[in-house]
Amino acid sequence: MNVFSDTAFDGHEQVVFASDDATGLKTIIAVHNTHLGPSLGGCRMWPYASEQEAIHDVLRLSRGMTYKSALANLPLGGGKSVIIGDPRSQKTPELFRAMGRAVEQVGGRYIVAEDVGTSPADMEQIASQTKHVGGINDGSDPARTGDPSPFTAYGVFIGLKEAVRFKHGTEDLRDLRVAVQGLGHVGYHLCAMLHNAGAKLIVADLNTNSVAAAVNEFNATAVSVDDILGVDADILAPCALGGVINDRSIETLRAGIIAGAANNQLEHDRHGNMLREAGVLYAPDYVINAGGVIEVHYCREGMPVADTNKHIEGIGATVREIFERARQQNLSTSFVADRLAEERFGQQKHAA
């Protein structure tokens, strides 16, 4: 295995490039910050068009994990890893065992878990080579499957309800129209929670089978992936990839609240202020989608699911503090969330 480490990346403490000719592994492990504890973040497998695109993604995601763990009140820092490859055709047990060896060489400063394109089964292969892995089901608790996505969805649901309460004075979701972009593991679980709460769902996904299932199970209305961001809805829940809130989508946005699971929803920082000026309440993504990392931490510590859920429910109080600060100081919620996180992990860069 070939390993190269560099610290000169966007304020990161460590960035490791590793490859393994025998398995075809090409990975980047980014450790952004370990002030509060070892960095934890998922391993994303994706067919990036270039190494530069992969670097850009892993640096944004690892930085976001630092902020996410800080605002989730976890004794963890932020990190992330990416594997350059197609998860539909290039996965092998040997590749993930090689990934485990790469994680092991970081020496415990990075804890890996599943992410887009990886699964609990992949984490089992990684765990055969390193103990620095989360999202493993040891069978001790039947409520745990090793899949953190239901817990991620629960945190988003809590944050979404808090946004509704802040904007409308009630947590009642009955008959509110929620547009869900992306019906992967998290998005589909979120749809189930919203449906049970009485919300009216509008959904879109490239996977037509997932869309058909949501229409059948949740009486959802299906629209195209090109139209979902601009549909007439009370709430937009982006649950696919990042960067969807940008100059183009803000022009057509009709929802008054944005609260979803996708990481890095704002294409640029300035889009948070554009949402504020447009009167759209944005629940910062890394605040409300922290349920998964909370679950991974509690699972590693051997804590019961009831404690996990109680901690996740605390996301509501954090979101409420961000909304209140933003209103009082006439600032965007994304700016306030960043400043609050920096206060907690001890690297405040701007005055609030």
C-alpha positions as CSV (number, residue, x, y, z in Angstrom):
1,M,0.0,0.0,0.0
2,N,1.2,3.5,-0.9
3,V,0.5,6.2,1.6
4,F,1.2,9.9,1.3
5,S,0.3,12.4,4.0
6,D,0.0,16.2,3.7
7,T,-1.2,18.8,6.1
8,A,-1.4,21.8,3.7
9,F,-5.1,21.5,2.9
10,D,-7.7,24.1,3.9
11,G,-6.8,24.1,7.6
12,H,-6.9,20.4,7.9
13,E,-4.7,18.7,10.4
14,Q,-3.9,15.8,8.1
15,V,-4.8,14.5,4.7
16,V,-3.7,11.0,3.7
17,F,-3.7,9.7,0.1
18,A,-3.5,5.9,0.0
19,S,-3.6,3.4,-2.9
20,D,-3.4,-0.4,-3.1
21,D,-2.5,-1.9,-6.5
22,A,-3.7,-5.4,-5.7
23,T,-7.3,-4.3,-4.9
24,G,-7.5,-1.1,-6.9
25,L,-8.1,1.0,-3.8
26,K,-7.7,4.8,-4.3
27,T,-8.7,6.7,-1.1
28,I,-8.3,10.0,0.6
29,I,-8.6,10.3,4.3
30,A,-9.1,13.9,5.7
31,V,-8.7,14.7,9.4
32,H,-10.0,18.3,9.9
33,N,-9.9,18.8,13.6
34,T,-9.3,16.7,16.7
35,H,-9.7,19.4,19.4
36,L,-12.6,17.6,21.0
37,G,-11.6,14.1,20.3
38,P,-10.7,11.7,17.5
39,S,-12.2,12.6,14.1
40,L,-15.2,10.6,13.0
41,G,-16.8,10.6,9.6
42,G,-18.1,8.2,7.0
43,C,-16.4,6.6,4.1
44,R,-18.0,7.7,0.8
45,M,-17.5,5.6,-2.4
46,W,-18.2,7.5,-5.5
47,P,-17.0,7.5,-9.2
48,Y,-15.4,10.9,-9.0
49,A,-14.4,12.4,-12.4
50,S,-11.0,13.4,-11.1
51,E,-8.8,13.2,-8.0
52,Q,-9.3,17.0,-7.6
53,E,-13.1,16.5,-7.4
54,A,-12.6,13.9,-4.7
55,I,-10.2,16.1,-2.8
56,H,-12.8,19.0,-2.9
57,D,-15.5,16.7,-1.6
58,V,-13.6,15.1,1.2
59,L,-12.3,18.4,2.5
60,R,-15.8,19.9,2.6
61,L,-17.3,16.9,4.2
62,S,-14.6,16.5,6.9
63,R,-14.8,20.1,7.9
64,G,-18.6,19.7,8.2
65,M,-18.1,16.8,10.5
66,T,-16.1,18.9,12.9
67,Y,-18.9,21.4,13.1
68,K,-21.5,18.6,13.2
69,S,-19.9,16.8,16.2
70,A,-19.3,20.1,18.1
71,L,-23.0,21.2,17.8
72,A,-24.1,17.6,18.6
73,N,-22.2,17.9,21.9
74,L,-20.0,14.9,21.1
75,P,-16.4,14.3,22.3
76,L,-15.3,13.9,18.7
77,G,-13.6,15.9,16.0
78,G,-14.3,15.9,12.3
79,G,-12.9,13.7,9.5
80,K,-14.1,11.9,6.3
81,S,-12.8,9.5,3.7
82,V,-13.6,8.9,0.1
83,I,-12.9,5.9,-2.1
84,I,-12.7,6.8,-5.8
85,G,-14.7,4.1,-7.6
86,D,-18.2,2.9,-8.6
87,P,-19.9,1.2,-5.6
88,R,-22.2,-0.6,-8.1
89,S,-19.4,-2.4,-9.9
90,Q,-16.1,-2.0,-8.1
91,K,-16.8,-3.2,-4.5
92,T,-14.9,-6.2,-3.2
93,P,-14.2,-7.5,0.3
94,E,-10.5,-7.2,-0.5
95,L,-10.9,-3.5,-1.4
96,F,-12.5,-2.7,2.0
97,R,-9.9,-4.7,3.9
98,A,-7.3,-2.6,2.2
99,M,-9.3,0.5,3.3
100,G,-9.1,-0.8,6.8
101,R,-5.3,-1.0,6.6
102,A,-5.2,2.6,5.4
103,V,-7.4,3.7,8.3
104,E,-5.2,1.8,10.7
105,Q,-2.1,3.7,9.5
106,V,-3.7,7.0,10.6
107,G,-3.2,5.7,14.2
108,G,-6.6,6.3,15.7
109,R,-7.0,9.9,14.8
110,Y,-9.7,9.0,12.3
111,I,-12.7,6.7,13.0
112,V,-14.5,5.5,9.8
113,A,-18.2,4.7,9.4
114,E,-20.5,4.1,6.4
115,D,-21.6,6.8,4.1
116,V,-23.0,7.2,0.5
117,G,-21.9,4.1,-1.5
118,T,-20.8,2.1,1.6
119,S,-22.7,-0.2,3.9
120,P,-22.5,-1.9,7.3
121,A,-21.2,-5.0,5.5
122,D,-18.3,-3.0,4.1
123,M,-17.6,-1.7,7.6
124,E,-17.3,-5.3,8.8
125,Q,-14.5,-5.9,6.2
126,I,-12.8,-2.7,7.4
127,A,-13.1,-3.8,11.0
128,S,-11.1,-7.0,10.2
129,Q,-8.1,-4.7,9.8
130,T,-8.6,-1.9,12.3
131,K,-10.6,-1.2,15.5
132,H,-11.1,2.4,14.4
133,V,-14.5,1.9,12.8
134,G,-18.1,2.6,13.7
135,G,-21.5,1.4,12.5
136,I,-20.8,-2.2,13.4
137,N,-23.7,-4.3,14.6
138,D,-22.5,-6.7,17.3
139,G,-25.9,-8.2,17.8
140,S,-26.2,-7.1,21.4
141,D,-29.1,-4.8,20.8
142,P,-31.9,-5.8,18.4
143,A,-32.8,-2.2,17.9
144,R,-29.5,-1.7,16.1
145,T,-28.8,-3.0,12.7
146,G,-25.5,-1.2,12.1
147,D,-27.3,1.2,9.8
148,P,-27.3,4.8,11.2
149,S,-29.7,6.2,8.6
150,P,-32.9,5.8,10.7
151,F,-31.2,7.9,13.4
152,T,-30.1,10.5,10.9
153,A,-33.6,10.7,9.7
154,Y,-34.9,11.1,13.2
155,G,-32.6,14.1,13.9
156,V,-33.8,15.7,10.6
157,F,-37.4,15.1,11.7
158,I,-36.7,16.8,15.0
159,G,-35.0,19.7,13.4
160,L,-37.8,20.1,10.8
161,K,-40.5,20.2,13.5
162,E,-38.5,22.8,15.4
163,A,-38.3,24.9,12.2
164,V,-42.1,24.6,11.8
165,R,-42.6,25.6,15.4
166,F,-40.3,28.6,15.1
167,K,-41.9,29.9,11.8
168,H,-45.5,28.9,12.4
169,G,-45.8,28.6,16.2
170,T,-46.8,24.9,16.1
171,E,-45.1,21.5,15.6
172,D,-48.2,20.1,14.0
173,L,-47.2,18.8,10.5
174,R,-50.7,17.7,9.5
175,D,-51.4,18.8,5.9
176,L,-48.1,20.6,5.5
177,R,-46.6,19.9,2.1
178,V,-43.0,18.6,2.3
179,A,-40.9,18.2,-0.8
180,V,-38.3,15.5,-0.3
181,Q,-35.5,15.4,-2.8
182,G,-33.8,12.0,-2.6
183,L,-35.2,8.7,-1.4
184,G,-32.2,6.9,-0.3
185,H,-32.0,5.3,3.2
186,V,-32.3,8.6,5.1
187,G,-34.8,10.2,2.8
188,Y,-37.1,7.2,2.8
189,H,-37.0,6.9,6.6
190,L,-37.8,10.6,6.8
191,C,-40.7,10.2,4.5
192,A,-42.1,7.5,6.8
193,M,-41.9,9.8,9.8
194,L,-43.4,12.7,7.9
195,H,-46.3,10.6,6.6
196,N,-47.0,9.3,10.1
197,A,-47.1,12.9,11.3
198,G,-49.8,13.7,8.7
199,A,-47.6,15.6,6.2
200,K,-48.4,15.6,2.5
201,L,-45.3,14.4,0.6
202,I,-44.0,15.4,-2.8
203,V,-41.0,13.3,-3.8
204,A,-38.3,12.9,-6.5
205,D,-35.5,10.5,-7.0
206,L,-33.6,9.1,-10.0
207,N,-34.5,5.6,-8.7
208,T,-38.0,5.0,-10.1
209,N,-38.5,2.0,-7.8
210,S,-38.0,4.2,-4.7
211,V,-40.4,6.8,-6.1
212,A,-43.0,4.2,-6.8
213,A,-42.7,2.7,-3.3
214,A,-43.1,6.2,-1.7
215,V,-46.2,6.9,-3.9
216,N,-47.7,3.5,-2.8
217,E,-46.7,3.5,0.8
218,F,-47.0,7.2,1.7
219,N,-49.5,8.4,-0.9
220,A,-46.8,10.8,-2.1
221,T,-47.0,12.9,-5.2
222,A,-44.1,12.2,-7.6
223,V,-42.4,14.9,-9.6
224,S,-39.2,15.0,-11.7
225,V,-35.8,15.6,-10.2
226,D,-35.6,18.7,-12.3
227,D,-38.8,20.1,-10.7
228,I,-38.6,19.2,-7.0
229,L,-36.6,22.2,-5.8
230,G,-39.2,24.6,-7.2
231,V,-42.5,22.9,-6.3
232,D,-45.2,24.6,-4.3
233,A,-44.5,23.3,-0.8
234,D,-44.2,24.5,2.7
235,I,-41.0,22.7,3.4
236,L,-38.1,21.6,1.2
237,A,-36.1,18.6,2.5
238,P,-32.9,18.1,0.4
239,C,-31.8,14.5,1.1
240,A,-29.5,13.8,-1.9
241,L,-26.1,15.4,-2.7
242,G,-24.9,18.8,-1.7
243,G,-24.8,22.2,-3.4
244,V,-28.5,22.2,-4.4
245,I,-29.2,25.6,-2.8
246,N,-27.6,28.0,-5.2
247,D,-28.2,31.1,-7.3
248,R,-30.5,29.2,-9.7
249,S,-32.6,27.2,-7.2
250,I,-33.1,30.2,-4.9
251,E,-34.7,32.1,-7.8
252,T,-37.3,29.4,-8.2
253,L,-37.7,28.3,-4.5
254,R,-41.3,28.4,-3.2
255,A,-40.9,26.7,0.2
256,G,-40.6,28.8,3.3
257,I,-38.5,26.3,5.2
258,I,-35.5,24.2,4.1
259,A,-34.7,21.3,6.4
260,G,-33.1,18.2,5.0
261,A,-30.5,15.5,5.4
262,A,-28.0,16.3,2.6
263,N,-24.6,17.6,3.6
264,N,-23.3,20.9,2.3
265,Q,-26.7,22.0,0.9
266,L,-25.5,25.6,0.3
267,E,-23.3,25.8,-2.7
268,H,-21.6,28.9,-1.2
269,D,-21.7,30.6,2.2
270,R,-23.4,33.6,0.7
271,H,-26.5,31.5,-0.1
272,G,-27.3,31.4,3.6
273,N,-27.7,35.1,3.6
274,M,-29.7,35.0,0.3
275,L,-32.2,32.6,2.0
276,R,-32.5,35.0,5.0
277,E,-33.2,37.9,2.7
278,A,-35.8,35.9,0.8
279,G,-37.6,35.0,4.1
280,V,-36.7,31.3,3.9
281,L,-35.9,29.7,7.3
282,Y,-32.9,27.3,6.8
283,A,-32.2,24.6,9.3
284,P,-28.4,24.2,8.9
285,D,-27.8,20.7,7.5
286,Y,-25.0,19.6,9.7
287,V,-27.0,20.5,12.8
288,I,-30.1,18.5,12.0
289,N,-28.5,15.5,10.2
290,A,-26.2,14.7,13.2
291,G,-28.4,11.7,14.4
292,G,-26.2,9.2,12.5
293,V,-22.9,10.3,14.1
294,I,-24.6,10.4,17.5
295,E,-25.7,6.8,16.9
296,V,-22.3,5.7,15.8
297,H,-20.7,7.2,18.9
298,Y,-23.3,5.7,21.3
299,C,-23.0,2.3,19.6
300,R,-19.2,2.3,20.0
301,E,-19.6,3.2,23.6
302,G,-22.1,0.4,24.2
303,M,-24.9,2.8,25.2
304,P,-28.6,1.8,24.8
305,V,-30.7,3.1,21.9
306,A,-33.0,5.0,24.3
307,D,-30.0,7.2,25.3
308,T,-29.1,7.7,21.6
309,N,-32.6,8.9,20.8
310,K,-32.7,11.2,23.9
311,H,-29.4,12.8,22.7
312,I,-30.8,13.2,19.2
313,E,-33.9,14.9,20.5
314,G,-31.5,17.5,21.9
315,I,-31.0,18.7,18.3
316,G,-34.2,20.6,18.7
317,A,-32.7,22.8,21.4
318,T,-29.6,23.5,19.4
319,V,-31.6,24.5,16.3
320,R,-33.8,26.7,18.4
321,E,-30.8,28.5,19.8
322,I,-29.5,29.1,16.3
323,F,-32.8,30.4,15.1
324,E,-33.1,32.8,18.1
325,R,-29.6,34.1,17.7
326,A,-30.1,34.6,14.0
327,R,-33.3,36.6,14.5
328,Q,-31.9,38.7,17.3
329,Q,-28.7,39.6,15.4
330,N,-30.2,39.7,11.9
331,L,-27.8,37.1,10.6
332,S,-28.2,34.0,8.5
333,T,-28.8,30.7,10.4
334,S,-25.9,29.2,8.6
335,F,-23.5,31.9,9.8
336,V,-24.8,31.6,13.3
337,A,-24.4,27.8,13.3
338,D,-20.8,28.1,12.2
339,R,-20.0,30.6,14.9
340,L,-21.7,28.5,17.6
341,A,-19.7,25.4,16.5
342,E,-16.5,27.3,16.5
343,E,-17.2,28.5,20.0
344,R,-17.6,24.9,21.1
345,F,-14.5,23.4,19.4
346,G,-12.3,26.4,20.4
347,Q,-11.4,28.0,17.0
348,Q,-13.6,31.0,16.7
349,K,-12.6,32.9,13.6
350,H,-15.2,35.6,13.4
351,A,-17.1,37.7,15.8
352,A,-20.7,36.6,16.1
